Amino acid sequence: MLAFADDIVLIAPSVEKLQKLISIFALFCRSNDLVINTKKTEVMLVKCSGALYVDQVQLKQCETFKYLGIEIKSTARSPSHVLYTRLK
């Protein structure tokens, strides 16, 4: 997990493991009176496909996004960019 202010990035090696991380994070948020804004939340999948959800709301998929001023693309060849989602 990467976190700065209200931006959080979850990284996992598979869609299934990323969904589990999202579900755990959503439970943490509910337990602490926090809300994930699913309208601002985006998912990036690299070399795989699937749908990811927060509380039965399907998350929008993106091909690129900026995190702390760095543009990250789904076509990146770096192994550190396996799977991640940006949660707000």
Backbone torsions as a table, in degrees:
resi	resn	phi	psi	omega
1	MET	NA	136.0	171.0
2	LEU	-111.9	138.0	-179.5
3	ALA	-144.4	137.3	174.3
4	PHE	-152.2	120.9	-177.3
5	ALA	53.9	-119.6	-178.6
6	ASP	-103.9	14.0	176.2
7	ASP	-101.8	128.2	179.8
8	ILE	-130.8	134.7	176.9
9	VAL	-119.6	125.7	176.1
10	LEU	-104.6	136.6	-177.0
11	ILE	-125.6	134.8	179.8
12	ALA	-148.8	156.4	-178.1
13	PRO	-82.0	-6.0	179.1
14	SER	-151.0	161.8	178.0
15	VAL	-62.1	-41.3	-178.9
16	GLU	-62.3	-43.4	-179.7
17	LYS	-71.1	-33.2	176.4
18	LEU	-67.4	-40.3	177.2
19	GLN	-61.0	-39.6	178.6
20	LYS	-63.4	-43.8	177.2
21	LEU	-60.7	-43.0	179.2
22	ILE	-61.4	-43.9	-179.4
23	SER	-64.0	-41.7	177.6
24	ILE	-64.1	-43.3	179.4
25	PHE	-64.4	-40.6	178.1
26	ALA	-62.8	-40.1	177.5
27	LEU	-64.1	-43.6	176.1
28	PHE	-57.9	-45.3	179.9
29	CYS	-61.0	-47.8	179.1
30	ARG	-59.2	-41.4	-178.6
31	SER	-67.0	-20.6	-177.4
32	ASN	-115.8	23.4	177.9
33	ASP	54.7	38.6	175.4
34	LEU	-111.4	154.6	-178.5
35	VAL	-125.6	132.1	172.8
36	ILE	-85.4	123.9	178.7
37	ASN	-81.1	97.5	-175.9
38	THR	-68.7	-17.1	176.4
39	LYS	-75.2	-24.4	179.4
40	LYS	-102.9	-8.4	-176.9
41	THR	-82.0	132.0	179.7
42	GLU	-127.7	152.6	-179.2
43	VAL	-122.0	137.1	174.0
44	MET	-122.0	125.7	177.5
45	LEU	-112.4	135.8	-178.8
46	VAL	-118.7	123.1	178.5
47	LYS	57.2	33.7	175.5
48	CYS	-160.9	175.5	178.3
49	SER	-143.4	165.1	180.0
50	GLY	149.8	173.6	178.4
51	ALA	-115.7	142.6	178.4
52	LEU	-123.0	148.3	-171.2
53	TYR	-133.7	149.9	166.1
54	VAL	-120.8	115.2	179.8
55	ASP	48.2	50.3	176.4
56	GLN	68.9	10.4	174.3
57	VAL	-101.4	119.6	-179.8
58	GLN	-70.5	134.8	-178.1
59	LEU	-87.4	144.4	179.3
60	LYS	-69.7	138.4	176.7
61	GLN	-97.2	144.4	179.4
62	CYS	-129.9	161.0	178.6
63	GLU	-99.7	-22.3	-178.1
64	THR	-154.0	150.1	171.8
65	PHE	-158.5	163.1	178.7
66	LYS	-103.1	133.5	175.5
67	TYR	-129.8	117.4	-178.0
68	LEU	52.2	40.4	175.7
69	GLY	83.7	-1.8	-179.8
70	ILE	-105.1	125.5	178.0
71	GLU	-81.5	128.4	179.8
72	ILE	-116.2	130.7	-177.4
73	LYS	-116.1	148.4	179.4
74	SER	-69.5	-15.5	179.0
75	THR	-88.8	3.0	-179.7
76	ALA	-59.5	143.2	-178.0
77	ARG	-96.9	-2.9	-178.4
78	SER	-72.1	132.7	178.5
79	PRO	-63.6	-18.3	179.7
80	SER	-73.2	-11.0	179.9
81	HIS	-104.1	43.4	-174.8
82	VAL	-65.6	-67.5	179.0
83	LEU	-145.3	137.5	173.9
84	TYR	-158.0	162.1	177.2
85	THR	-136.8	144.7	178.9
86	ARG	-103.3	120.7	-177.8
87	LEU	-112.2	137.7	175.8
88	LYS	-125.5	NA	NA
